[in-house]
Amino acid sequence: MAGRPGVGNARARGNIETLRSGAQRVRVYAGVDPVTKKRHSLVEVVPAGPKAWREAEAVRDRLLREIAEKRSPRTTATVDQLLERYLEQFAGSPNTLELYRGHVRNHISPCLGHLKVG
């Protein structure tokens, strides 16, 4: 009978682990990546300190709110991965496709290809 009212035996979402440095790593499951079809988690590290655990709990709550409000990135795919996927399904002229592949290879990939979309 003892305990806080309204609090059941619900499993906590997300986890906080202490690293060897004393910092706290917060990890929250954010669903399946629609591009890579792999498990997608949001991860953030809180630096060590006297209030690190409390700050990590605040970070976990913030990440959970972002997921609930659908403000978190839904994919970890890079610009290169998405452009390659688009070019594979491109239904235009073969000459246009070759032109686009050249633009991607020469201009987009060297500058932006490694960046994550989310």
Helices and strands as residue ranges (DSSP letters): E 15-18, E 24-32, E 39-46, H 52-68, H 79-88, H 94-103, I 104-108, H 109-112
